[in-house]
Amino acid sequence: MRTPIIAGNWKLHMNPEQTVEFVNAVKGKLPDPSKVESVIAAPAVDLYVLKKTAEGSNLHTGAENAYFEVEGAFTGETSPKVLNEMGIDYCIIGHSERRGYFHETDEDINNKAKALFANGVTPIICCGESLETREANKQEEWVVAQIKAALDGLTAEQVSKLVIAYEPIWAIGTGKTASADQAEEMCKTIRETVKDLYNEETAENVRIQYGGSVKPANVKELMSKPDIDGGLVGGASLDPESFLALVNYQD
Ligand SMILES: O=C(CO)COP(=O)(O)O
């Protein structure tokens, strides 16, 4: 059985002081990780205090991006090796904001996935179509192509462990959630793609999140769908009470 995983993506919000405050507010109120895994992915400048403050709690930690090289003359980048040394569990890669504003390609994302695995950090690989692509009813081929490119060269064992986040761009930060059925439909397609590329067992193991205006009011319905194993949450993950309501959706 797949363990549900709800991850906050703080994007460019929160400083180290606010991070400590947030973690102290949620510590002790998070679900048992065997029931629901709770993750906060924070800006690189907050990761050290995030990890330190989360120690001994049920909170898992994540970065929002990393480079595919571990060391060298790459000004401004984050090393997957150092993330591992810091004990960071996850790293989001291929978010639509990284693809759009920072021109990340499918090849970059595939290289990042490989570098993260080589350094013991689990990738959360994002995919998702624009409004234009959805209006042209081309969302399925778009997302399947993104998944194929991102997973290229990864082993079945690696794919079993990673997390895929389906985030339709038109639903991010817009208050417009994909309906639970629309989200389920694409998450199912992603699982079938993994089955075609690997095998049934890998497809059954890979965890697939939906992201895009997930909030306490809609999390239960989304999580009731068979192929949705979690949420990747922006805005609603910034407030401790709202984050707690999301991760404790089973109560
Ligand atoms: O991009 C997202 C998470 O990665 C979704 O953001 P919102 O939850 O703010 O729509």
Ligand as a Chemical Component Dictionary entry (heavy atoms), coordinates in Angstrom:
data_LIG
# 
_chem_comp.id                   LIG 
_chem_comp.type                 NON-POLYMER 
_chem_comp.pdbx_formal_charge   0 
_chem_comp.three_letter_code    LIG 
# 
loop_
_chem_comp_atom.comp_id 
_chem_comp_atom.atom_id 
_chem_comp_atom.alt_atom_id 
_chem_comp_atom.type_symbol 
_chem_comp_atom.charge 
_chem_comp_atom.model_Cartn_x 
_chem_comp_atom.model_Cartn_y 
_chem_comp_atom.model_Cartn_z 
_chem_comp_atom.pdbx_ordinal 
LIG O1 O1 O 0 2.497  25.089 -7.286 1  
LIG C1 C1 C 0 1.929  24.562 -6.344 2  
LIG C2 C2 C 0 2.639  23.646 -5.445 3  
LIG O2 O2 O 0 3.864  23.253 -5.978 4  
LIG C3 C3 C 0 0.499  24.849 -6.073 5  
LIG O3 O3 O 0 0.399  26.124 -5.532 6  
LIG P1 P1 P 0 -1.004 26.594 -4.878 7  
LIG O4 O4 O 0 -1.360 25.506 -3.879 8  
LIG O5 O5 O 0 -0.699 27.899 -4.232 9  
LIG O6 O6 O 0 -1.995 26.648 -5.987 10 
# 
loop_
_chem_comp_bond.comp_id 
_chem_comp_bond.atom_id_1 
_chem_comp_bond.atom_id_2 
_chem_comp_bond.value_order 
_chem_comp_bond.pdbx_ordinal 
LIG O1 C1 DOUB 1 
LIG C1 C2 SING 2 
LIG C1 C3 SING 3 
LIG C2 O2 SING 4 
LIG C3 O3 SING 5 
LIG O3 P1 SING 6 
LIG P1 O4 DOUB 7 
LIG P1 O5 SING 8 
LIG P1 O6 SING 9 
# 
